[in-house]
Amino acid sequence: MASEATLKLLAQSDVPAGGARRFDPRRHPWWAALAAALAVVATWVATGTTPIALVFLWQWTPALLRGLLTNIEISVLAMALGTVAGLVVGAVSLSPLGPLRMVTRWYVQFFRNAPVLVLIYFTTYVFPFELHLAGWSVPFPDWLKVVVGLALPTSAVVAEIFRGAVQSIPSAQWEAAQSLAFMRGQIFRLVVLPQCLRRMLPSWMNLYASITMSTALASLVGAHDVVDTAQIASNTVARTDFTVLVYVTLLAVFFAYCYPIARATRALERRHARH
């Protein structure tokens, strides 16, 4: 009976009786697609029939990667700045003082409901191109203005994420900590914040992926990012097939960067649901 049950389990699983795991393309479609694409490219190279659009794309790949690095820098800085500001706003929104809560509520509602493109244009044309501080002229480039424009809605969303995480902590934990003579600051630092960080992380990661995709708007205000590089490449090569290929490549690049973040977010959500 035991041997029959074992054979039945092996038949239902992907592991054959010999112990080696069998590759199932239905469960790993992206690896199968990558293998097929590599096979096609290898055939083109071996036969010397590589499409001219791919040749141009290969020549422009270093420039596109440098532009992508600019997008990543903008997203990381905007997320860092927005997270710090959002945690401060979120903490103030939990203040027992009514006027402070009202100010933070209006701040959150305003920047959460403002279009990202409008905020980017706002920061681009409101802030000067140079800051004069104590006789020094500090340049304020366009990409840094985009960072500020993306950090504003980020801070509003992070504030709401933080407030929701704090309010999700059961009141019994607050009462238990108060019964142990913990001060309000100690309760936040030792009891609430460690749990909030775990609850905030999936939403925070989703927000970072969204901000990364929004960095594609940076080219509209003069930032030399990957989209601006693709536009320059398209105008330089001046071929319809290359234009289509370069923008399909942009879609693939953003997908390849953001999709692992989405998968990690889902994994964290499942882990949080179990615990």
PyMOL commands that set and color helices and strands:
alter all, ss='L'
color gray80, all
select helices_A, chain A and resi 2-12+29-47+52-93+98-112+116-126+142-167+171-179+184-221+226-237+240-274
alter helices_A, ss='H'
color red, helices_A
select strands_A, chain A and resi 130-133+136-139
alter strands_A, ss='S'
color yellow, strands_A
deselect
rebuild
show_as cartoon
